[in-house]
Amino acid sequence: MTDVDRVLDGVGPRLKALRKDRGTTLSALSERTGISVSTLSRLESGQRKATLELLLNLAAAYQVPLDDLVGAPPVGDPRVRSEPRKIGDMLAIPLSRQPGQPQAFKLLVPPRPLPEKLATHEGYEWLYVLSGRLRLLLGDADVLMGPGEAAEFDTRTPHWFGSATEHPVELLVLFGKQGERAHLRAAARK
């Protein structure tokens, strides 16, 4: 058996485990990818070899790198090394490098004046205060948050946040597509 054969033989079990881990059905996955239930079932059982076209569709549906589906060995340094960038008056440091959603950032938010109008946009946001004091305006709510506190909200709700003191506030932020939330999942007990 060649290395390629071994890699291809491992694709089916990885696909099935990923689908089960995500709690989705073959039918739901078929609707999302346009791949027939029969083909998906045969891929998972190893009765059909995966093609690049099928794997690309599945990687996009699961929002995972293609390497995860084929079981590619880790390559080099796993640390995310990205350049900080300015977003308005905030400093954003990307913490994720995979395409898709959600995206993770560390934000340094300075003291800033209240805008005349609160922002709205598509998306869902989760934030966690690492240090400093955060003032979050969300709709009619005015919330002060300290280290260790988290908030999540639909960004279609008018919102604004900034430091509640004269010092910057440091946050971890997850920003996802409209309607998606970050979920923590624990393994089921047996």
Disulfide bonds with the S-S distance in Angstrom:
none
